[in-house]
Amino acid sequence: MSVKASTSNDTDRARLAAIISRKARRSRGAVLVEYAFLLTAVAIPVLAGISAGGVQMLNQYRAARTSIMAPIP
């Protein structure tokens, strides 16, 4: 009788381990999707800002670089 009870406990433990493993995989997948959404939510406004003001920003950078690098009169 104890052998059968031991086998039943082992089977229950194996089932529990399988359930926990499945839930952990789902959780990891959900976290990955969440990070992808977060990255997208940050990347789109950054790219829009760079494309909107990129040329003007580049011109200002070049003017500042030129004035800094110019020899002092």
C-alpha positions as CSV (number, residue, x, y, z in Angstrom):
1,M,0.0,0.0,0.0
2,S,2.8,2.4,0.7
3,V,4.4,1.7,-2.7
4,K,1.1,2.7,-4.4
5,A,0.8,5.8,-2.3
6,S,4.4,6.8,-3.1
7,T,3.7,6.3,-6.8
8,S,0.6,8.4,-6.6
9,N,2.5,11.2,-4.8
10,D,5.2,11.1,-7.4
11,T,2.6,11.3,-10.2
12,D,1.0,14.3,-8.4
13,R,4.3,16.0,-8.0
14,A,5.1,15.4,-11.7
15,R,1.8,16.9,-12.7
16,L,2.3,19.9,-10.5
17,A,5.8,20.4,-11.9
18,A,4.4,20.3,-15.4
19,I,1.7,22.8,-14.6
20,I,4.2,25.2,-13.0
21,S,6.6,24.8,-15.9
22,R,3.8,25.7,-18.4
23,K,2.8,28.7,-16.4
24,A,6.4,29.9,-16.2
25,R,6.8,29.6,-20.0
26,R,3.6,31.5,-20.5
27,S,4.7,34.2,-18.1
28,R,8.1,34.5,-19.8
29,G,6.3,34.9,-23.1
30,A,4.0,37.5,-21.7
31,V,7.0,39.5,-20.3
32,L,8.7,39.3,-23.7
33,V,5.6,40.7,-25.5
34,E,5.3,43.4,-22.8
35,Y,8.9,44.5,-23.4
36,A,8.4,44.5,-27.2
37,F,5.4,46.8,-26.8
38,L,7.3,49.0,-24.4
39,L,10.2,49.2,-26.8
40,T,7.9,50.1,-29.7
41,A,6.1,52.7,-27.6
42,V,9.4,54.4,-26.9
43,A,11.0,53.9,-30.4
44,I,8.2,55.4,-32.5
45,P,8.2,58.8,-30.8
46,V,12.0,58.9,-30.7
47,L,12.1,58.2,-34.5
48,A,9.4,60.7,-35.2
49,G,11.2,63.4,-33.2
50,I,14.5,62.7,-34.9
51,S,12.9,62.8,-38.4
52,A,11.0,66.0,-37.6
53,G,13.9,68.0,-36.2
54,G,16.8,66.0,-37.5
55,V,18.0,68.4,-40.2
56,Q,17.7,71.5,-38.0
57,M,19.4,69.7,-35.2
58,L,22.3,68.6,-37.5
59,N,22.7,72.2,-38.8
60,Q,22.9,73.5,-35.2
61,Y,25.4,70.9,-34.2
62,R,27.6,71.7,-37.2
63,A,27.4,75.5,-36.4
64,A,28.4,74.8,-32.7
65,R,31.2,72.5,-33.7
66,T,32.5,75.1,-36.2
67,S,32.5,77.9,-33.6
68,I,34.2,75.6,-31.0
69,M,36.9,74.4,-33.4
70,A,37.6,77.9,-34.8
71,P,40.9,79.4,-33.7
72,I,40.6,82.2,-31.2
73,P,41.2,85.5,-33.0
